[in-house]
Amino acid sequence: MSTPIVGLIMGVIFGASLVLTGLTNPDKIIGALRLKDFYAIRIVVVFLLVSMLGTLILDLFGAANFSIKPAVILTVLIGGALLGTGLGLTGFSPATGLASAASGRVDALVTVIGMIFGAHVYILIYPSIVIPLEKILNFGSVTLPEITGTSATLWIVPIFAVGSLILFITRSREPRYDEHRIKAGNSGINPAFPVPLGSISISGEKGLPLKSECLKAACVFRRWKNLLFLVLLLCLLLLQGTFWLVSTGQVEIAENTNTGMTVVLDADQAAAPAKESPSPWLFGFDMTFERLTSIVRITNIIIVLTSVLYVLILYFGMGVSFKGELGGLSHMCGALYMALIIFVLLLPWRNFFGPIAMGATYTPGELASWCTTDISDTLGMVLFYLRFTGYWALVMLLLLLAQWRSFRWAKAILR
Amino acid sequence: MEKSNNRTPPLPWWAAGILLGLVQVLAIALVKPMGVSKQFVVADAKVLEHVAPEYSDNHPLLSDEQYKKFGYGWWFNIGIVLGAFLAALHLRVWKVRTVSAWWKRNHDAPVLLRLIAGFCGGVLLLLGARFAYGCITEHFIGGWTQLSLSAIPFTITLFGFGMLVAYLVYPKAPNRFRREE
């Protein structure tokens, strides 16, 4: 696919996105390097995480074209230093310099001319300087998983954690959108409209601080609500993924499953779904049923606790918007109602009432017993998928609806 | 001059990051991670091939086949220029500018000095990019995307020197970065 026309199209897309994202502005880059303006940092972090995740997914399908750079530590160190110096001096990287020159910056154009000269210098010094240096500390084109002998996931998780941490740290310095709205709302309301929303009980000097306090509290609640929603969503997805891993036989169920529930497995039944268990796209991470068991257990705990917190947050959010007369109560009531249903559905009722009642979460033992019993008839099949996927989809739908309603609430009160 | 451009970035940060990430994923799916800097060497190699053919034939780098033809990468760079031009026209931000706000604040806007600094920076940029086998897009983003070992030393010196030099060259922040905006 490396034809000129594909290159041209990709270049047009990339150049246009560089301008669209504003990275062509050297002030953004310098501001980022001086830690004054976090816009570029946050873009680059998201850029990195998204492309990493996308590459991971591509790799699952075997569609990723890698081009690993040789790890010649010394030249890479020197190169990084030179590149950093140039970046700090001009505020352009080679790609943004090109794009910036095309958007009318004369200094970027001069930088591009400088880069052509730089290429010439590189050609001139290549035989005498670069070739000897390349022989020192040359590890070849290796990746971190290859060198450490671990799976790629083990590397990606901490990188994601670091990226999220950077996003979290840089978040607080930015003036928040909501706070702007609150401030704008206050300054707008204070002189011109003494009584907001024609309120009855709260009025004058006492009412306004309360209202703005309630708005701030609602912002905090909204933030936590969104975080909890994300956690809940991820856990539910993880749980469903686990189910599919087991039910499609990617992970075989071990014979001696001590999964808490009374699972009696016949030896030949357990041996039946034995395929090559560590599937290729888990990056050699040896996924056994024991590990899945612990994952499912931890996920269950997180799900139940998070759903409790989610309900409570929605409840308090409703209380705050009621007290501060912020509006959006109908949305919040709907969201709270749905969150309560989610909570009820998610509880592991099976542990209390036995097999007649069950929650959307499942214990590893339950999964093992369902998956190992031989289901041949259609009804059993339907029941099987209804129990694990249908139930889950119902909870997911409710969760999305609750989030949608509470989003409407947030929109209504922050209007 | 740059005010409107600087204050309101065309996209919110998350959308911008996702957009760039998706472009990178597309590039990895179609060809390979995006890279820019090598084509500058290719351009120079082309010129040298005409000016000094025997030098370029004996040169260990220029005699390599991949520096001899204008292929995917070359057109990728042309595309960047074209796409950026069109996008700037579309967003109505195309404007002849010579100095940035940071430069103006710290150096009282002598244009010539800015252009000289830009030129020197450009030389260093490309020299560094080729020493490290790739520019920022290629080596920092692409390197971490592929979890290559070389991304670690590159990141350390890139940001170490970048922040140091930016601190030395631009010690004072322009007013618009203060909070009261």
Boltz contact constraints between the chains, C-beta under 6 A:
constraints:
  - contact:
      token1: [A, 1]
      token2: [B, 30]
      max_distance: 6.0
  - contact:
      token1: [A, 1]
      token2: [B, 31]
      max_distance: 6.0
  - contact:
      token1: [A, 2]
      token2: [B, 31]
      max_distance: 6.0
  - contact:
      token1: [A, 2]
      token2: [B, 72]
      max_distance: 6.0
  - contact:
      token1: [A, 4]
      token2: [B, 75]
      max_distance: 6.0
  - contact:
      token1: [A, 7]
      token2: [B, 72]
      max_distance: 6.0
  - contact:
      token1: [A, 7]
      token2: [B, 75]
      max_distance: 6.0
  - contact:
      token1: [A, 7]
      token2: [B, 76]
      max_distance: 6.0
  - contact:
      token1: [A, 8]
      token2: [B, 75]
      max_distance: 6.0
  - contact:
      token1: [A, 8]
      token2: [B, 79]
      max_distance: 6.0
  - contact:
      token1: [A, 10]
      token2: [B, 27]
      max_distance: 6.0
  - contact:
      token1: [A, 10]
      token2: [B, 76]
      max_distance: 6.0
  - contact:
      token1: [A, 11]
      token2: [B, 76]
      max_distance: 6.0
  - contact:
      token1: [A, 11]
      token2: [B, 79]
      max_distance: 6.0
  - contact:
      token1: [A, 11]
      token2: [B, 80]
      max_distance: 6.0
  - contact:
      token1: [A, 12]
      token2: [B, 79]
      max_distance: 6.0
  - contact:
      token1: [A, 12]
      token2: [B, 82]
      max_distance: 6.0
  - contact:
      token1: [A, 12]
      token2: [B, 83]
      max_distance: 6.0
  - contact:
      token1: [A, 13]
      token2: [B, 23]
      max_distance: 6.0
  - contact:
      token1: [A, 14]
      token2: [B, 23]
      max_distance: 6.0
  - contact:
      token1: [A, 14]
      token2: [B, 80]
      max_distance: 6.0
  - contact:
      token1: [A, 15]
      token2: [B, 80]
      max_distance: 6.0
  - contact:
      token1: [A, 15]
      token2: [B, 83]
      max_distance: 6.0
  - contact:
      token1: [A, 15]
      token2: [B, 84]
      max_distance: 6.0
  - contact:
      token1: [A, 16]
      token2: [B, 83]
      max_distance: 6.0
  - contact:
      token1: [A, 16]
      token2: [B, 87]
      max_distance: 6.0
  - contact:
      token1: [A, 17]
      token2: [B, 19]
      max_distance: 6.0
  - contact:
      token1: [A, 17]
      token2: [B, 20]
      max_distance: 6.0
  - contact:
      token1: [A, 17]
      token2: [B, 23]
      max_distance: 6.0
  - contact:
      token1: [A, 19]
      token2: [B, 84]
      max_distance: 6.0
  - contact:
      token1: [A, 19]
      token2: [B, 87]
      max_distance: 6.0
  - contact:
      token1: [A, 19]
      token2: [B, 88]
      max_distance: 6.0
  - contact:
      token1: [A, 20]
      token2: [B, 10]
      max_distance: 6.0
  - contact:
      token1: [A, 20]
      token2: [B, 11]
      max_distance: 6.0
  - contact:
      token1: [A, 20]
      token2: [B, 87]
      max_distance: 6.0
  - contact:
      token1: [A, 21]
      token2: [B, 11]
      max_distance: 6.0
  - contact:
      token1: [A, 21]
      token2: [B, 16]
      max_distance: 6.0
  - contact:
      token1: [A, 22]
      token2: [B, 9]
      max_distance: 6.0
  - contact:
      token1: [A, 22]
      token2: [B, 10]
      max_distance: 6.0
  - contact:
      token1: [A, 25]
      token2: [B, 5]
      max_distance: 6.0
  - contact:
      token1: [A, 26]
      token2: [B, 100]
      max_distance: 6.0
  - contact:
      token1: [A, 27]
      token2: [B, 6]
      max_distance: 6.0
  - contact:
      token1: [A, 27]
      token2: [B, 100]
      max_distance: 6.0
  - contact:
      token1: [A, 27]
      token2: [B, 101]
      max_distance: 6.0
  - contact:
      token1: [A, 27]
      token2: [B, 102]
      max_distance: 6.0
  - contact:
      token1: [A, 30]
      token2: [B, 102]
      max_distance: 6.0
  - contact:
      token1: [A, 30]
      token2: [B, 166]
      max_distance: 6.0
  - contact:
      token1: [A, 30]
      token2: [B, 170]
      max_distance: 6.0
  - contact:
      token1: [A, 33]
      token2: [B, 162]
      max_distance: 6.0
  - contact:
      token1: [A, 33]
      token2: [B, 163]
      max_distance: 6.0
  - contact:
      token1: [A, 33]
      token2: [B, 166]
      max_distance: 6.0
  - contact:
      token1: [A, 34]
      token2: [B, 166]
      max_distance: 6.0
  - contact:
      token1: [A, 36]
      token2: [B, 173]
      max_distance: 6.0
  - contact:
      token1: [A, 36]
      token2: [B, 177]
      max_distance: 6.0
  - contact:
      token1: [A, 37]
      token2: [B, 177]
      max_distance: 6.0
  - contact:
      token1: [A, 39]
      token2: [B, 9]
      max_distance: 6.0
  - contact:
      token1: [A, 39]
      token2: [B, 13]
      max_distance: 6.0
  - contact:
      token1: [A, 42]
      token2: [B, 13]
      max_distance: 6.0
  - contact:
      token1: [A, 43]
      token2: [B, 13]
      max_distance: 6.0
  - contact:
      token1: [A, 43]
      token2: [B, 16]
      max_distance: 6.0
  - contact:
      token1: [A, 43]
      token2: [B, 17]
      max_distance: 6.0
  - contact:
      token1: [A, 46]
      token2: [B, 14]
      max_distance: 6.0
  - contact:
      token1: [A, 46]
      token2: [B, 17]
      max_distance: 6.0
  - contact:
      token1: [A, 47]
      token2: [B, 17]
      max_distance: 6.0
  - contact:
      token1: [A, 47]
      token2: [B, 20]
      max_distance: 6.0
  - contact:
      token1: [A, 47]
      token2: [B, 21]
      max_distance: 6.0
  - contact:
      token1: [A, 48]
      token2: [B, 141]
      max_distance: 6.0
  - contact:
      token1: [A, 48]
      token2: [B, 144]
      max_distance: 6.0
  - contact:
      token1: [A, 50]
      token2: [B, 18]
      max_distance: 6.0
  - contact:
      token1: [A, 50]
      token2: [B, 21]
      max_distance: 6.0
  - contact:
      token1: [A, 51]
      token2: [B, 21]
      max_distance: 6.0
  - contact:
      token1: [A, 51]
      token2: [B, 24]
      max_distance: 6.0
  - contact:
      token1: [A, 51]
      token2: [B, 25]
      max_distance: 6.0
  - contact:
      token1: [A, 51]
      token2: [B, 145]
      max_distance: 6.0
  - contact:
      token1: [A, 52]
      token2: [B, 145]
      max_distance: 6.0
  - contact:
      token1: [A, 54]
      token2: [B, 25]
      max_distance: 6.0
  - contact:
      token1: [A, 55]
      token2: [B, 28]
      max_distance: 6.0
  - contact:
      token1: [A, 55]
      token2: [B, 145]
      max_distance: 6.0
  - contact:
      token1: [A, 58]
      token2: [B, 29]
      max_distance: 6.0
  - contact:
      token1: [A, 63]
      token2: [B, 29]
      max_distance: 6.0
  - contact:
      token1: [A, 64]
      token2: [B, 28]
      max_distance: 6.0
  - contact:
      token1: [A, 65]
      token2: [B, 28]
      max_distance: 6.0
  - contact:
      token1: [A, 65]
      token2: [B, 32]
      max_distance: 6.0
  - contact:
      token1: [A, 66]
      token2: [B, 146]
      max_distance: 6.0
  - contact:
      token1: [A, 67]
      token2: [B, 32]
      max_distance: 6.0
  - contact:
      token1: [A, 67]
      token2: [B, 33]
      max_distance: 6.0
  - contact:
      token1: [A, 68]
      token2: [B, 146]
      max_distance: 6.0
  - contact:
      token1: [A, 68]
      token2: [B, 148]
      max_distance: 6.0
  - contact:
      token1: [A, 69]
      token2: [B, 133]
      max_distance: 6.0
  - contact:
      token1: [A, 69]
      token2: [B, 134]
      max_distance: 6.0
  - contact:
      token1: [A, 69]
      token2: [B, 139]
      max_distance: 6.0
  - contact:
      token1: [A, 69]
      token2: [B, 148]
      max_distance: 6.0
  - contact:
      token1: [A, 69]
      token2: [B, 150]
      max_distance: 6.0
  - contact:
      token1: [A, 71]
      token2: [B, 149]
      max_distance: 6.0
  - contact:
      token1: [A, 71]
      token2: [B, 150]
      max_distance: 6.0
  - contact:
      token1: [A, 73]
      token2: [B, 153]
      max_distance: 6.0
  - contact:
      token1: [A, 75]
      token2: [B, 131]
      max_distance: 6.0
  - contact:
      token1: [A, 76]
      token2: [B, 132]
      max_distance: 6.0
  - contact:
      token1: [A, 76]
      token2: [B, 150]
      max_distance: 6.0
  - contact:
      token1: [A, 76]
      token2: [B, 153]
      max_distance: 6.0
  - contact:
      token1: [A, 76]
      token2: [B, 154]
      max_distance: 6.0
  - contact:
      token1: [A, 77]
      token2: [B, 153]
      max_distance: 6.0
  - contact:
      token1: [A, 77]
      token2: [B, 157]
      max_distance: 6.0
  - contact:
      token1: [A, 78]
      token2: [B, 131]
      max_distance: 6.0
  - contact:
      token1: [A, 79]
      token2: [B, 128]
      max_distance: 6.0
  - contact:
      token1: [A, 79]
      token2: [B, 131]
      max_distance: 6.0
  - contact:
      token1: [A, 79]
      token2: [B, 132]
      max_distance: 6.0
  - contact:
      token1: [A, 80]
      token2: [B, 132]
      max_distance: 6.0
  - contact:
      token1: [A, 80]
      token2: [B, 154]
      max_distance: 6.0
  - contact:
      token1: [A, 80]
      token2: [B, 157]
      max_distance: 6.0
  - contact:
      token1: [A, 80]
      token2: [B, 158]
      max_distance: 6.0
  - contact:
      token1: [A, 81]
      token2: [B, 157]
      max_distance: 6.0
  - contact:
      token1: [A, 81]
      token2: [B, 161]
      max_distance: 6.0
  - contact:
      token1: [A, 82]
      token2: [B, 124]
      max_distance: 6.0
  - contact:
      token1: [A, 82]
      token2: [B, 127]
      max_distance: 6.0
  - contact:
      token1: [A, 82]
      token2: [B, 128]
      max_distance: 6.0
  - contact:
      token1: [A, 83]
      token2: [B, 125]
      max_distance: 6.0
  - contact:
      token1: [A, 83]
      token2: [B, 128]
      max_distance: 6.0
  - contact:
      token1: [A, 83]
      token2: [B, 129]
      max_distance: 6.0
  - contact:
      token1: [A, 83]
      token2: [B, 158]
      max_distance: 6.0
  - contact:
      token1: [A, 84]
      token2: [B, 158]
      max_distance: 6.0
  - contact:
      token1: [A, 84]
      token2: [B, 161]
      max_distance: 6.0
  - contact:
      token1: [A, 84]
      token2: [B, 162]
      max_distance: 6.0
  - contact:
      token1: [A, 85]
      token2: [B, 124]
      max_distance: 6.0
  - contact:
      token1: [A, 85]
      token2: [B, 161]
      max_distance: 6.0
  - contact:
      token1: [A, 85]
      token2: [B, 165]
      max_distance: 6.0
  - contact:
      token1: [A, 86]
      token2: [B, 121]
      max_distance: 6.0
  - contact:
      token1: [A, 86]
      token2: [B, 124]
      max_distance: 6.0
  - contact:
      token1: [A, 86]
      token2: [B, 125]
      max_distance: 6.0
  - contact:
      token1: [A, 87]
      token2: [B, 162]
      max_distance: 6.0
  - contact:
      token1: [A, 88]
      token2: [B, 162]
      max_distance: 6.0
  - contact:
      token1: [A, 88]
      token2: [B, 165]
      max_distance: 6.0
  - contact:
      token1: [A, 88]
      token2: [B, 166]
      max_distance: 6.0
  - contact:
      token1: [A, 89]
      token2: [B, 117]
      max_distance: 6.0
  - contact:
      token1: [A, 89]
      token2: [B, 121]
      max_distance: 6.0
  - contact:
      token1: [A, 89]
      token2: [B, 165]
      max_distance: 6.0
  - contact:
      token1: [A, 89]
      token2: [B, 169]
      max_distance: 6.0
  - contact:
      token1: [A, 90]
      token2: [B, 118]
      max_distance: 6.0
  - contact:
      token1: [A, 90]
      token2: [B, 121]
      max_distance: 6.0
  - contact:
      token1: [A, 93]
      token2: [B, 135]
      max_distance: 6.0
  - contact:
      token1: [A, 93]
      token2: [B, 136]
      max_distance: 6.0
  - contact:
      token1: [A, 94]
      token2: [B, 36]
      max_distance: 6.0
  - contact:
      token1: [A, 94]
      token2: [B, 37]
      max_distance: 6.0
  - contact:
      token1: [A, 94]
      token2: [B, 125]
      max_distance: 6.0
  - contact:
      token1: [A, 94]
      token2: [B, 129]
      max_distance: 6.0
  - contact:
      token1: [A, 94]
      token2: [B, 135]
      max_distance: 6.0
  - contact:
      token1: [A, 95]
      token2: [B, 36]
      max_distance: 6.0
  - contact:
      token1: [A, 95]
      token2: [B, 137]
      max_distance: 6.0
  - contact:
      token1: [A, 98]
      token2: [B, 80]
      max_distance: 6.0
  - contact:
      token1: [A, 98]
      token2: [B, 81]
      max_distance: 6.0
  - contact:
      token1: [A, 99]
      token2: [B, 80]
      max_distance: 6.0
  - contact:
      token1: [A, 99]
      token2: [B, 84]
      max_distance: 6.0
  - contact:
      token1: [A, 102]
      token2: [B, 81]
      max_distance: 6.0
  - contact:
      token1: [A, 102]
      token2: [B, 84]
      max_distance: 6.0
  - contact:
      token1: [A, 102]
      token2: [B, 85]
      max_distance: 6.0
  - contact:
      token1: [A, 103]
      token2: [B, 84]
      max_distance: 6.0
  - contact:
      token1: [A, 103]
      token2: [B, 88]
      max_distance: 6.0
  - contact:
      token1: [A, 103]
      token2: [B, 94]
      max_distance: 6.0
  - contact:
      token1: [A, 104]
      token2: [B, 94]
      max_distance: 6.0
  - contact:
      token1: [A, 104]
      token2: [B, 95]
      max_distance: 6.0
  - contact:
      token1: [A, 104]
      token2: [B, 96]
      max_distance: 6.0
  - contact:
      token1: [A, 105]
      token2: [B, 97]
      max_distance: 6.0
  - contact:
      token1: [A, 106]
      token2: [B, 98]
      max_distance: 6.0
  - contact:
      token1: [A, 107]
      token2: [B, 98]
      max_distance: 6.0
  - contact:
      token1: [A, 107]
      token2: [B, 114]
      max_distance: 6.0
  - contact:
      token1: [A, 107]
      token2: [B, 115]
      max_distance: 6.0
  - contact:
      token1: [A, 107]
      token2: [B, 118]
      max_distance: 6.0
  - contact:
      token1: [A, 110]
      token2: [B, 115]
      max_distance: 6.0
  - contact:
      token1: [A, 110]
      token2: [B, 118]
      max_distance: 6.0
  - contact:
      token1: [A, 110]
      token2: [B, 119]
      max_distance: 6.0
  - contact:
      token1: [A, 111]
      token2: [B, 118]
      max_distance: 6.0
  - contact:
      token1: [A, 111]
      token2: [B, 121]
      max_distance: 6.0
  - contact:
      token1: [A, 111]
      token2: [B, 122]
      max_distance: 6.0
  - contact:
      token1: [A, 114]
      token2: [B, 119]
      max_distance: 6.0
  - contact:
      token1: [A, 114]
      token2: [B, 122]
      max_distance: 6.0
  - contact:
      token1: [A, 114]
      token2: [B, 123]
      max_distance: 6.0
  - contact:
      token1: [A, 115]
      token2: [B, 40]
      max_distance: 6.0
  - contact:
      token1: [A, 115]
      token2: [B, 122]
      max_distance: 6.0
  - contact:
      token1: [A, 115]
      token2: [B, 125]
      max_distance: 6.0
  - contact:
      token1: [A, 115]
      token2: [B, 126]
      max_distance: 6.0
  - contact:
      token1: [A, 116]
      token2: [B, 40]
      max_distance: 6.0
  - contact:
      token1: [A, 117]
      token2: [B, 123]
      max_distance: 6.0
  - contact:
      token1: [A, 118]
      token2: [B, 123]
      max_distance: 6.0
  - contact:
      token1: [A, 118]
      token2: [B, 126]
      max_distance: 6.0
  - contact:
      token1: [A, 118]
      token2: [B, 127]
      max_distance: 6.0
  - contact:
      token1: [A, 119]
      token2: [B, 40]
      max_distance: 6.0
  - contact:
      token1: [A, 119]
      token2: [B, 41]
      max_distance: 6.0
  - contact:
      token1: [A, 119]
      token2: [B, 44]
      max_distance: 6.0
  - contact:
      token1: [A, 119]
      token2: [B, 126]
      max_distance: 6.0
  - contact:
      token1: [A, 120]
      token2: [B, 44]
      max_distance: 6.0
  - contact:
      token1: [A, 121]
      token2: [B, 127]
      max_distance: 6.0
  - contact:
      token1: [A, 122]
      token2: [B, 127]
      max_distance: 6.0
  - contact:
      token1: [A, 122]
      token2: [B, 130]
      max_distance: 6.0
  - contact:
      token1: [A, 123]
      token2: [B, 44]
      max_distance: 6.0
  - contact:
      token1: [A, 126]
      token2: [B, 61]
      max_distance: 6.0
  - contact:
      token1: [A, 127]
      token2: [B, 60]
      max_distance: 6.0
  - contact:
      token1: [A, 142]
      token2: [B, 149]
      max_distance: 6.0
  - contact:
      token1: [A, 143]
      token2: [B, 147]
      max_distance: 6.0
  - contact:
      token1: [A, 143]
      token2: [B, 148]
      max_distance: 6.0
  - contact:
      token1: [A, 144]
      token2: [B, 147]
      max_distance: 6.0
  - contact:
      token1: [A, 144]
      token2: [B, 149]
      max_distance: 6.0
  - contact:
      token1: [A, 147]
      token2: [B, 149]
      max_distance: 6.0
  - contact:
      token1: [A, 155]
      token2: [B, 147]
      max_distance: 6.0
